Amino acid sequence: MERYAWKATIKEGMLEEYIRRHDAIWPELVAVLKEAGIRNYTIWQTGRELFGYYECEKGAGYAARVQAESPVVDRWNEYMKDVMVMEMDPETGAQPRLTRVFLME
């Protein structure tokens, strides 16, 4: 199992809308994430900064490919563009992966 972390920024005044949209996350998006082997997906916020974390049961490469090939993920990303800023990795089409520098288990 690989861990994956990403970061993004919420646009000014859009935190409540960002939360509202995630409270009503599309079931078909959840299905794609599960198909990608993504588990334990969590997003934290401080100020306008977001930090996301998930575990990839089938590997981060597989998770990135499934998301990049999904029209549902494309629609979600388009839906979220007015509330957040996230530059996608041009190679994977997924959120830019943060580099882990410490782990305590």
C-alpha positions as CSV (number, residue, x, y, z in Angstrom):
1,M,0.0,0.0,0.0
2,E,1.4,3.4,-1.0
3,R,0.5,6.7,0.7
4,Y,-0.3,9.7,-1.4
5,A,-0.5,13.4,-0.3
6,W,-1.4,16.5,-2.2
7,K,-2.0,20.2,-1.5
8,A,-4.2,22.9,-3.1
9,T,-5.6,26.3,-2.3
10,I,-9.2,27.4,-1.7
11,K,-10.2,30.5,-3.5
12,E,-11.0,33.5,-1.4
13,G,-14.5,33.2,0.3
14,M,-15.1,29.7,-1.1
15,L,-14.4,27.5,2.0
16,E,-18.1,26.9,2.9
17,E,-18.9,26.0,-0.8
18,Y,-15.9,23.7,-0.9
19,I,-17.1,21.9,2.2
20,R,-20.7,21.8,0.9
21,R,-19.7,20.1,-2.3
22,H,-17.7,17.5,-0.5
23,D,-20.6,16.9,1.9
24,A,-22.6,16.0,-1.2
25,I,-19.8,14.1,-3.1
26,W,-21.2,12.3,-6.1
27,P,-21.6,8.5,-5.5
28,E,-20.1,7.9,-9.0
29,L,-17.0,9.7,-8.0
30,V,-16.7,7.7,-4.8
31,A,-17.1,4.5,-7.0
32,V,-14.2,5.6,-9.2
33,L,-11.9,6.3,-6.2
34,K,-12.7,2.9,-4.8
35,E,-12.1,1.3,-8.2
36,A,-8.7,3.1,-8.2
37,G,-7.9,1.3,-4.9
38,I,-8.0,4.6,-2.9
39,R,-8.8,4.2,0.8
40,N,-8.7,6.4,3.9
41,Y,-9.0,9.6,1.8
42,T,-8.9,12.6,4.1
43,I,-8.7,16.3,3.4
44,W,-7.6,18.9,6.0
45,Q,-7.8,22.7,5.8
46,T,-6.0,25.6,7.4
47,G,-6.8,29.1,6.3
48,R,-7.1,28.7,2.5
49,E,-4.7,25.8,2.3
50,L,-5.8,22.2,1.7
51,F,-3.9,19.1,2.4
52,G,-5.2,15.8,1.1
53,Y,-4.0,12.2,2.0
54,Y,-5.1,8.8,0.8
55,E,-3.8,5.3,0.7
56,C,-3.4,3.4,-2.6
57,E,-4.1,-0.3,-2.2
58,K,-3.1,-1.0,-5.8
59,G,-0.3,1.5,-5.9
60,A,-0.2,5.3,-6.6
61,G,0.5,4.7,-10.3
62,Y,-2.6,2.7,-10.7
63,A,-4.7,5.2,-8.7
64,A,-3.4,8.0,-10.9
65,R,-4.2,6.2,-14.1
66,V,-7.7,5.3,-13.1
67,Q,-8.4,8.9,-12.1
68,A,-6.8,10.3,-15.3
69,E,-8.9,8.1,-17.5
70,S,-12.2,8.8,-15.7
71,P,-14.7,11.2,-17.3
72,V,-16.3,11.4,-13.8
73,V,-13.1,12.7,-12.3
74,D,-12.8,15.2,-15.2
75,R,-16.3,16.5,-14.5
76,W,-15.5,16.8,-10.7
77,N,-12.3,18.7,-11.5
78,E,-14.3,21.1,-13.7
79,Y,-17.0,21.4,-11.1
80,M,-14.4,22.4,-8.4
81,K,-12.4,24.9,-10.5
82,D,-14.4,27.8,-9.3
83,V,-13.7,27.1,-5.6
84,M,-10.1,25.9,-5.6
85,V,-6.8,26.1,-7.3
86,M,-4.9,22.9,-8.0
87,E,-2.2,22.5,-10.6
88,M,-2.4,19.0,-12.0
89,D,0.7,16.9,-12.7
90,P,1.2,17.0,-16.5
91,E,2.5,13.5,-16.6
92,T,-0.1,11.7,-14.5
93,G,-3.1,14.1,-14.8
94,A,-3.5,13.7,-11.0
95,Q,-2.9,16.0,-8.1
96,P,0.9,16.8,-7.7
97,R,2.2,14.3,-5.2
98,L,4.0,15.6,-2.1
99,T,7.3,14.0,-1.1
100,R,7.3,12.3,2.2
101,V,10.2,13.3,4.5
102,F,9.2,11.5,7.7
103,L,7.1,8.5,8.7
104,M,6.5,7.1,12.2
105,E,4.4,3.9,12.4
